[in-house]
Amino acid sequence: MLYRLTLLCFVLLAATAAPAFAAGDDVPNWLQQAASAKPPAYDKDVPAVVLHHEANVTIGEDGKITTNTTFAMRVLNREGRRMALARENYHNDSGKVREMKAWLIRASGDVKKYGKDETVDMASVNNDIYNEVRYKIIVAGDAEIGDVFGFQTVTEERSVFNQAIWSFQVRIPVLVSRYTLALPENWRASSVTFNHAKIEPAVNGSTYSWEMRNLAPIEPEPASPEVTNLAPRIAVSYYPMEGARQNGSRTFDNWTEVSRWYTELTDPQAASNELIVAKAKQLTAGAKTEMEKIRAIARYAQDLQYISIQIGIGGYRPHAAADVFAKSYGDCKDKANLMRAMLKAVNIDSYLVLIFSGDATYVREEWASPRWFNHCIIAVKVSDETQTPTVIAHPKLGRLLIFDATDDVTPLGDLPEHEQGSFALIAAGDGGTLMRMPTTPPEANRVERQSEVTLNAEGAITATVRENALGQVAANYRRVFRSLSRTDYNSVVERWVSRGANGAKVNKISPTDNSTEGRFALDLEFTVGSYGQVMQNRLLVFRPAIIERRESISLLESKRKHPVVLESHAYDETVRIKLPEGFIVDEMPDPMNLDTSFGTFSATYEVKDGHLLFTRKLVQRAMTVPVEDYAKVRSFLAGIRAAEQSPVVLMKK
């Protein structure tokens, strides 16, 4: 199993005898102590262990935040070598990395030091043209198994909020993780703990310290929750007490306050002008329904070039709609904001929505803060005439159609899968609130497949397949299709067909992308020279489920540590196989019907007019299955797999 890391999060990655240090190595005491620690034995697949990770945060009376971060890790296997790196994010307009240095301590005790010459300053994303969000990085490219890599950074910033989030762990084990907050006199802090029992801070005057030790690795498992929903973390808010000096930053006590703040920040940016009004009316001129009007404007917003240009207030404020319209580009909040202005021009109200993209379980109700969010979408007020699975009922605002103008493969009426079911903030002043986003039903995310197959007496087949996908299944197919050259796309399809029909020669691959209706079709023609197996010169054995389902998971382990996350989708296939002359069916699997709280599956077999008719139907509901029900979901999936692998036996007359 693999322990995956990304550069989207601050690097927490950092069993041999402790090295002896030579004089003049200039290794700080904290790193020497960390390198001397003897971690327990871990499974061979664990790539590294964090020996020490600490952030000492000092809040000045003027609001300046100074953070001293120290970090050390030991490399345990070959994969762990790439984790020997230091990375620190900063906002170019409100912060800086004042100091950054690192050390690589060999198992022999030799030390390699890194400083300014080895530090690279980069934009956090390629399309951030003003490079407002940046990071500095040091990579120890020559780290070896048993080496200890450590780094220390000092950053300064001015935050918009008196709030912070600290994760004690990613996937790899941690010996010591500590977050210390030093506040001005007469300030206090409070915290909420997630994914763990309440972690109480040690308090000394106005200094608070939260600490965890000896955290075991979080093993990756198929269909498990995101690591952000498993690793312990705290959310911290700090406040001036009565009579204390204010620093100009914000703390929020409830979600209405967050909604009011963001509405006041963004409403002026949604002001329209004559050009926007004219364009909105042009786009909707032929629209006959409310949905058609919204779809025309939504498509325009999606087609705008995505370029990130962060401005003010921590990057939360969108550009003025008039500027985005004039330049024809913007980031997520710019696209949603322009769409809002255009909808208003045709008398349709809408609201910006703050959401976390990447983990539907990340945002929690207990802690009200804009810091949860990394993405902006839109909620459009609709009447009863607009019916679609992505409409939610707001207690004050009425029916709201949720739409992501940034995801160009997901049309209006659908929502990216990683946003479905998540908590998001509807920014509507005092009427705004945190709400659960819609989850589309399985029938809205389905694949319908029709296969016509001719089987000859030698076991060769000729097959024609027509596949129609809808909803998020179609969006996934569309994303792959658009991201690859036609040659590479054809290769992907050929490999998929060959997994079920080994040795397949694919003669036709014809995709049809209908993004307006949220559909994606694929027509295939292929042959396989020896699909069926001839036995004893009188039996012919073959599987009716010729092509694999693309949306499937396999749970093979008998035990499980984490819940199973199931996605919402449905599958319906009919395979019509013309049987070879001179053969009759000797053995055929029994029909199967599985019915559980998380899904249903059926498989049928029928012989009629010289053809075998095989059907399989799956409905899988979106839910998180607790560990105690793992055996049930494993049995359900195993039953499906058995039915799809079951052979039919033909016999010569």
C-alpha positions in Angstrom: 0.0 0.0 0.0 1.2 3.5 -0.8 1.3 6.5 1.5 0.5 9.5 -0.8 1.5 13.1 -0.1 0.6 16.2 -2.0 1.9 19.8 -2.2 -1.6 21.1 -1.5 -1.0 20.8 2.3 1.9 22.0 4.4 4.5 19.3 4.4 4.3 17.2 7.6 6.6 14.6 6.0 9.5 14.7 7.1 15.7 2.5 12.2 18.8 3.1 12.8 21.0 4.1 15.8 21.1 7.8 16.5 24.1 9.5 14.7 27.0 11.0 16.5 27.5 14.7 15.6 30.9 16.1 14.7 32.0 19.5 16.2 31.0 22.5 14.1 28.1 20.8 12.5 25.8 23.7 13.6 22.9 21.4 14.1 20.4 23.0 16.5 19.6 21.3 19.7 16.0 20.6 18.9 17.1 18.7 15.8 19.8 16.8 17.6 17.3 15.7 20.2 14.8 14.7 17.5 17.4 12.7 15.5 18.3 10.8 18.7 14.7 9.6 19.2 14.1 5.9 18.6 10.7 5.4 17.0 8.9 2.0 17.3 9.1 -0.5 14.5 6.6 0.1 11.7 5.3 -1.9 8.8 7.7 -2.0 5.9 5.3 0.1 3.8 5.5 3.1 6.1 7.9 5.4 4.2 8.9 7.8 7.0 8.2 9.0 10.5 7.9 12.5 11.8 10.2 12.8 14.8 9.3 16.4 15.7 6.9 19.0 14.3 6.2 22.2 16.2 4.8 25.6 15.3 5.4 28.5 17.8 3.0 31.3 16.8 3.3 34.8 18.4 0.5 37.3 17.9 1.7 40.9 18.2 -0.5 43.7 19.6 -0.4 45.2 16.2 -1.8 42.0 14.6 1.5 40.8 13.1 1.8 37.0 13.3 5.3 35.5 13.6 5.6 31.7 13.3 8.7 29.7 14.1 8.3 26.2 12.6 10.6 23.3 13.4 10.3 19.9 11.7 12.3 16.6 11.6 11.6 13.3 9.9 13.5 10.0 9.4 13.4 8.2 6.0 12.3 4.6 6.4 12.1 3.3 2.9 12.8 4.3 -0.7 9.5 6.1 -1.1 10.2 8.1 2.0 13.3 9.7 0.3 11.1 12.1 -1.7 9.5 13.3 1.5 12.7 15.0 2.6 11.7 18.5 1.7 10.8 21.8 3.4 8.0 23.9 2.1 6.5 27.1 3.5 3.5 29.1 2.0 3.1 32.8 2.1 1.0 35.6 0.6 3.1 38.0 -1.3 1.0 41.0 -0.3 0.6 40.2 3.4 3.5 38.0 4.5 7.0 36.8 4.0 9.3 33.9 4.8 12.0 35.6 6.9 14.2 32.6 7.4 14.4 29.1 6.0 17.2 26.6 6.5 17.5 22.8 6.5 19.8 19.9 7.4 20.2 16.4 6.2 21.8 14.2 8.9 23.3 11.0 7.5 23.2 7.7 9.5 27.0 8.1 9.7 26.6 11.5 11.5 27.7 13.5 8.5 25.6 16.7 8.0 24.6 18.5 4.9 23.2 22.1 5.4 20.8 23.9 3.1 20.2 27.7 2.9 19.4 30.5 0.5 21.3 29.0 -2.4 19.2 25.8 -2.2 15.9 27.6 -1.7 13.4 28.0 -4.6 10.7 30.6 -4.6 7.6 29.6 -6.6 4.0 30.5 -7.4 1.6 28.1 -5.7 -0.3 27.5 -9.0 0.8 28.0 -12.6 -2.2 30.2 -13.5 -1.7 32.6 -10.6 -0.3 35.4 -12.9 0.4 37.9 -10.1 2.0 35.2 -7.9 0.2 36.4 -4.8 0.2 33.0 -3.2 3.7 31.6 -3.2 5.9 29.1 -1.4 9.5 28.6 -0.7 10.9 25.1 -0.9 14.1 23.1 -0.2 14.4 19.6 -1.5 17.0 17.2 -0.2 17.2 15.2 -3.4 20.0 12.9 -2.1 18.3 11.7 1.1 18.8 8.0 1.8 17.1 5.4 4.0 17.9 6.0 7.7 18.7 9.7 7.1 17.1 12.5 9.2 15.9 15.6 7.4 15.0 18.7 9.4 14.2 22.3 8.7 13.3 25.5 10.4 11.4 28.5 9.1 10.3 31.9 10.4 7.4 33.6 8.7 5.6 36.9 9.2 2.1 37.8 8.1 -0.9 39.9 8.9 -4.0 37.7 8.9 -7.6 38.8 8.3 -8.8 36.4 11.0 -7.9 35.6 14.6 -8.4 31.9 13.8 -6.1 29.1 12.8 -6.3 25.3 11.9 -3.5 22.9 12.9 -3.3 19.3 11.7 -1.2 17.0 14.0 -0.6 14.5 11.2 -1.0 13.5 7.6 -0.6 9.7 6.9 2.8 8.9 8.3 3.4 8.3 12.0 4.3 11.2 14.3 6.3 11.1 17.6 5.7 14.7 18.7 3.4 17.3 17.2 2.9 20.6 19.0 1.1 23.9 18.3 1.9 26.8 20.6 0.1 30.2 20.5 1.5 33.2 22.4 -1.1 35.9 22.6 -0.9 39.6 23.8 -1.8 40.3 27.4 -5.5 40.0 28.2 -6.3 37.8 25.2 -7.7 34.3 25.4 -8.0 31.3 23.1 -10.4 28.5 22.6 -10.2 25.4 20.4 -12.4 22.7 18.9 -10.9 19.2 18.2 -11.8 17.1 15.2 -11.2 13.4 14.5 -10.1 12.8 18.0 -11.2 13.2 21.6 -11.0 16.8 22.9 -7.4 18.0 23.2 -7.0 20.5 26.0 -4.2 23.0 25.8 -1.6 23.6 28.5 -2.0 27.3 29.5 0.6 29.5 30.9 -0.7 33.1 31.2 -1.6 34.1 27.6 0.3 31.2 26.0 -1.5 28.1 24.9 0.1 24.8 23.8 -1.6 21.8 22.2 0.4 18.6 21.9 0.0 15.0 20.7 2.5 12.2 20.8 3.1 8.8 19.3 0.5 8.9 16.5 0.3 5.7 14.5 0.4 5.7 10.7 -3.0 6.1 9.0 -3.0 3.2 6.6 -4.6 3.9 3.2 -7.5 1.5 2.4 -9.7 1.3 -0.7 -12.7 3.7 -0.6 -11.6 5.1 2.7 -12.4 8.7 3.9 -9.9 11.4 3.0 -7.0 11.7 5.4 -8.3 15.1 6.5 -11.3 13.3 7.9 -9.1 10.8 9.8 -6.1 12.7 11.1 -6.5 14.7 14.4 -6.6 18.5 14.1 -7.7 21.5 16.0 -9.4 24.8 15.1 -8.3 27.7 17.3 -10.0 31.1 17.8 -8.4 33.9 19.9 -10.1 36.9 21.3 -9.2 40.2 23.1 -10.8 40.3 26.5 -12.6 43.4 27.7 -10.2 46.4 27.8 -7.6 44.7 25.6 -6.2 46.3 22.5 -7.9 45.2 19.3 -5.7 44.2 16.3 -8.2 44.8 13.5 -8.7 41.1 12.6 -11.9 39.1 12.9 -13.1 36.3 15.0 -16.5 34.7 14.3 -18.9 33.2 16.9 -21.5 31.8 14.4 -22.1 31.2 10.8 -24.5 34.2 10.4 -21.5 36.4 11.3 -19.4 34.8 8.6 -22.2 35.2 6.1 -22.6 38.8 6.9 -18.9 39.5 6.7 -18.6 37.8 3.3 -21.7 39.4 1.9 -20.5 42.9 2.9 -17.1 42.1 1.3 -18.5 40.8 -2.0 -21.8 42.6 -2.7 -20.2 45.7 -4.1 -18.1 43.6 -6.5 -21.3 42.2 -8.1 -22.4 45.6 -9.5 -23.4 45.4 -13.1 -23.0 47.8 -16.1 -24.6 48.3 -19.5 -22.3 45.9 -21.2 -23.0 43.1 -18.7 -26.8 43.7 -18.9 -26.6 43.7 -22.7 -24.6 40.4 -22.8 -26.9 38.7 -20.3 -30.0 39.6 -22.4 -28.3 38.5 -25.6 -27.4 35.1 -24.0 -31.0 34.5 -22.8 -32.8 36.0 -25.8 -34.0 32.6 -27.0 -34.6 31.0 -23.6 -38.1 29.9 -22.9 -37.8 28.7 -19.3 -36.0 29.8 -16.2 -33.6 26.8 -16.4 -32.7 27.8 -20.0 -31.9 31.3 -18.9 -29.6 30.1 -16.1 -28.0 27.5 -18.4 -27.1 30.1 -21.0 -25.4 32.3 -18.4 -23.8 29.3 -16.6 -22.2 28.1 -19.9 -20.8 31.6 -20.5 -19.2 31.7 -17.0 -17.8 28.2 -17.4 -16.1 29.1 -20.7 -14.2 32.1 -19.2 -10.5 31.3 -18.9 -9.5 30.4 -15.4 -6.7 32.6 -14.1 -6.1 33.3 -10.4 -5.4 36.9 -9.5 -5.7 37.2 -5.7 -6.6 40.7 -4.4 -6.9 41.9 -0.8 -8.7 40.5 2.3 -6.7 37.3 2.2 -7.7 36.6 -1.4 -11.4 36.3 -0.5 -12.7 39.3 -2.4 -13.6 38.8 -6.1 -12.7 41.3 -8.7 -15.5 43.7 -9.8 -17.8 41.9 -12.2 -17.3 44.6 -14.8 -13.5 44.0 -14.8 -13.9 40.2 -15.1 -16.3 40.7 -18.0 -14.0 43.1 -19.8 -11.0 40.8 -19.4 -12.8 37.5 -20.0 -10.9 35.7 -17.3 -10.9 35.1 -13.5 -10.7 32.6 -10.7 -13.6 30.7 -9.1 -15.0 33.6 -7.1 -14.6 35.9 -10.1 -16.6 33.5 -12.3 -19.3 33.0 -9.7 -19.5 36.8 -9.1 -19.8 37.7 -12.8 -22.5 35.0 -13.2 -24.3 36.6 -10.2 -24.3 40.0 -11.9 -25.5 38.6 -15.2 -28.3 36.7 -13.5 -29.4 39.9 -11.8 -29.6 41.6 -15.2 -32.3 39.1 -16.2 -34.1 39.4 -12.8 -32.8 36.2 -11.2 -31.3 36.5 -7.7 -28.3 34.5 -6.6 -25.7 34.2 -3.8 -22.0 33.3 -3.6 -21.3 30.0 -1.8 -18.0 29.2 0.0 -17.1 25.6 -0.1 -14.1 23.3 0.4 -13.1 21.5 -2.9 -11.4 18.1 -2.4 -13.0 16.6 0.6 -16.8 16.7 1.2 -16.3 15.9 4.9 -13.7 18.6 5.7 -15.9 21.5 6.8 -17.6 21.1 10.2 -20.5 22.9 11.7 -18.9 23.4 15.2 -16.4 26.1 14.2 -17.6 29.1 12.2 -14.8 30.5 10.0 -13.9 31.4 6.4 -10.7 29.5 6.9 -12.5 26.2 6.1 -13.0 27.1 2.5 -10.8 27.1 -0.6 -13.4 27.5 -3.4 -16.4 29.6 -4.4 -19.5 28.5 -6.3 -23.0 29.9 -6.7 -26.6 29.4 -5.4 -29.3 30.5 -7.8 -32.8 31.3 -6.5 -35.3 29.3 -8.6 -39.0 28.8 -8.7 -40.9 25.5 -8.5 -40.8 25.2 -12.3 -37.1 24.4 -12.1 -36.6 20.7 -11.1 -33.1 19.2 -10.9 -31.3 17.1 -8.2 -29.0 20.0 -7.3 -31.8 22.2 -5.8 -31.8 22.6 -2.1 -34.5 24.2 0.2 -33.1 27.1 2.2 -35.2 28.0 5.3 -35.2 31.7 4.5 -34.1 32.1 0.9 -36.3 29.3 -0.6 -35.2 27.0 -3.4 -31.6 27.3 -4.5 -29.9 25.7 -7.5 -26.3 25.0 -6.6 -23.7 25.3 -9.5 -19.9 25.3 -9.9 -19.0 27.7 -12.6 -15.3 26.6 -12.5 -15.7 22.9 -13.2 -16.1 22.9 -17.0 -17.0 19.2 -17.3 -20.0 19.4 -14.9 -23.0 21.2 -16.5 -25.8 23.1 -14.8 -28.1 20.7 -12.9 -25.2 18.7 -11.6 -22.4 19.2 -9.0 -18.9 17.8 -8.8 -18.8 14.6 -6.8 -16.3 15.9 -4.3 -18.6 18.8 -3.4 -21.8 16.8 -3.0 -23.0 16.3 0.6 -20.5 18.8 2.0 -21.2 21.8 4.2 -21.0 25.1 2.4 -21.7 28.7 3.4 -24.5 30.5 1.5 -23.4 34.2 1.7 -26.7 36.1 2.0 -26.1 38.6 4.8 -28.2 37.8 7.9 -30.1 35.2 6.0 -27.0 33.2 5.1 -26.1 30.0 6.8 -24.0 26.9 6.6 -25.9 24.2 4.6 -25.5 20.7 3.4 -24.9 20.6 -0.4 -27.1 18.3 -2.5 -26.2 14.7 -3.2 -27.5 13.5 -6.6 -29.3 10.1 -6.6 -27.8 7.0 -8.2 -30.1 7.3 -11.3 -28.7 10.7 -12.0 -25.2 9.2 -12.3 -25.7 6.1 -14.3 -24.2 4.1 -17.2 -26.5 2.3 -19.7 -24.7 -0.3 -21.9 -26.1 -2.4 -24.7 -23.8 -5.1 -26.1 -24.4 -7.3 -29.2 -22.0 -10.2 -29.4 -21.5 -13.1 -31.8 -19.7 -16.2 -30.4 -18.4 -18.8 -32.8 -17.6 -22.5 -32.1 -13.9 -21.8 -31.6 -14.6 -19.2 -28.9 -13.9 -16.1 -30.9 -16.3 -13.1 -30.5 -17.3 -10.1 -32.5 -18.8 -7.3 -30.3 -20.6 -4.0 -30.8 -21.1 -1.9 -27.6 -23.1 1.3 -27.1 -22.5 3.0 -23.7 -24.4 6.0 -22.5 -23.2 7.8 -19.3 -25.0 10.5 -17.4 -24.2 12.9 -14.5 -21.0 12.6 -12.6 -20.1 9.4 -14.4 -20.3 11.3 -17.7 -18.3 14.1 -16.2 -15.5 11.7 -15.3 -15.5 10.2 -18.8 -15.6 13.8 -20.3 -12.6 14.9 -18.1 -10.5 12.0 -19.4 -11.5 12.5 -23.0 -10.7 16.3 -22.9 -7.4 15.9 -21.1 -5.8 13.4 -23.6 -4.9 13.4 -27.2 -7.1 11.2 -29.4 -4.3 8.6 -29.7 -3.8 8.5 -25.9 -7.6 8.4 -25.3 -7.9 5.4 -27.7 -5.1 3.7 -25.8 -6.9 4.1 -22.5 -10.1 2.7 -23.9 -8.3 -0.3 -25.5 -6.6 -1.1 -22.2 -10.0 -1.0 -20.4 -11.6 -3.3 -23.0 -8.7 -5.7 -22.8 -9.0 -6.1 -19.0 -12.2 -8.0 -19.5 -11.6 -9.3 -23.0 -8.0 -10.2 -23.1 -6.4 -9.9 -26.5 -9.2 -7.7 -27.8 -8.6 -5.9 -31.2 -10.6 -2.7 -31.0 -11.7 -1.6 -34.5 -13.9 1.3 -33.6 -13.8 3.9 -30.8 -16.4 6.7 -31.3 -17.0 9.0 -28.3 -19.8 11.6 -28.3 -19.6 14.4 -25.7 -23.0 16.1 -25.0 -22.0 18.4 -22.1 -25.1 20.5 -22.3 -27.3 17.5 -21.3 -24.6 16.1 -19.1 -24.2 13.0 -21.2 -21.2 11.1 -22.7 -21.7 8.2 -25.2 -19.1 5.7 -26.4 -19.5 3.3 -29.4 -17.1 0.4 -29.6 -16.5 -2.5 -32.0 -13.9 -5.2 -31.3 -13.0 -8.8 -31.8 -11.3 -11.3 -29.6 -9.8 -14.4 -31.2 -10.1 -16.7 -28.2 -12.5 -15.3 -25.7 -14.3 -18.6 -25.0 -12.3 -21.6 -23.9 -12.8 -24.9 -25.7 -12.6 -27.9 -23.5 -12.5 -31.6 -24.4 -13.5 -30.6 -27.9 -17.2 -30.5 -26.9 -17.5 -27.8 -24.2 -17.2 -24.0 -24.7 -16.9 -21.9 -21.6 -17.2 -18.0 -21.5 -18.2 -15.1 -19.3 -21.2 -13.1 -20.4 -19.9 -10.0 -18.6 -17.4 -9.3 -21.3 -16.4 -5.7 -20.4 -15.6 -4.5 -16.9 -17.6 -1.8 -15.2 -15.4 1.3 -14.9 -16.9 2.4 -11.6 -16.1 -0.4 -9.2 -14.2 -1.0 -6.0 -12.8 -4.2 -4.6 -12.6 -4.9 -0.8 -10.4 -7.9 -0.4 -9.1 -7.5 3.1 -10.9 -9.5 5.8 -10.6 -6.6 8.4 -10.9 -2.9 8.1 -9.7 0.1 10.1 -11.7 3.0 8.5 -15.2 3.4 7.2 -16.1 2.6 3.5 -17.1 5.6 1.4 -19.5 4.7 -1.3 -20.4 7.0 -4.2 -23.7 7.4 -5.8 -24.1 5.7 -9.2 -26.1 3.2 -11.1 -25.3 0.7 -13.9 -27.6 -1.1 -16.3 -26.3 -3.5 -19.0 -27.9 -5.9 -21.4 -25.6 -8.3 -23.3 -27.2 -10.2 -26.2 -24.9 -13.1 -27.3 -25.6 -15.1 -30.5 -24.6 -18.6 -29.6 -22.8 -20.8 -32.2 -24.8 -23.3 -34.2 -24.7 -26.9 -32.8 -24.3 -25.9 -29.2 -26.7 -25.8 -26.3 -26.4 -24.4 -22.8 -25.2 -27.0 -20.4 -24.6 -24.9 -17.3 -25.8 -21.3 -16.5 -25.4 -19.3 -13.3 -28.4 -18.8 -11.1 -30.0 -15.4 -11.1 -28.8 -13.1 -8.4 -30.6 -10.5 -6.3 -28.9 -8.5 -3.6 -30.7 -5.9 -1.6 -29.0 -3.8 1.1 -29.3 -0.4 2.7 -26.3 0.8 0.6 -27.2 -0.7 -2.8 -29.0 -3.3 -4.9 -27.7 -5.6 -7.6 -29.3 -8.1 -9.9 -28.1 -10.5 -12.6 -30.2 -12.6 -14.9 -29.6 -15.1 -17.6 -32.0 -16.3 -20.3 -31.7 -18.4 -23.5 -34.1 -17.5 -26.3 -34.0 -18.0 -30.1 -30.4 -19.0 -30.2 -29.2 -16.1 -28.0 -28.1 -15.8 -24.4 -29.5 -12.6 -22.8 -27.5 -11.5 -19.8 -28.4 -8.5 -17.7 -26.8 -6.8 -14.7 -28.2 -3.8 -12.8 -26.5 -2.0 -9.9 -27.8 0.9 -7.8 -25.2 2.1 -5.3 -26.1 4.9 -2.8 -23.8 7.5 -1.6 -23.0 6.9 2.1 -20.2 6.2 4.5 -20.5 2.7 5.9 -19.2 2.3 9.4 -16.4 -0.2 10.2 -18.8 -2.4 12.1 -20.8 -2.9 8.9 -17.7 -3.6 6.8 -18.5 -7.3 6.5 -21.9 -6.5 5.0 -20.6 -4.1 2.3 -17.7 -6.5 1.6 -20.1 -9.4 1.1 -22.3 -7.2 -1.2 -19.4 -6.3 -3.4 -18.1 -9.8 -3.4 -21.5 -11.1 -4.6 -21.4 -8.6 -7.5 -17.9 -9.7 -8.4 -18.9 -13.4 -8.3 -21.9 -12.8 -10.6 -19.8 -10.8 -13.1 -17.1 -13.5 -13.2 -19.5 -16.5 -13.4 -19.1 -18.5 -16.7 -21.7 -20.1 -18.9 -20.9 -23.6 -20.3 -22.1 -24.6 -23.7 -22.0 -28.2 -25.0 -22.1 -29.6 -28.5 -25.3 -31.3 -29.4 
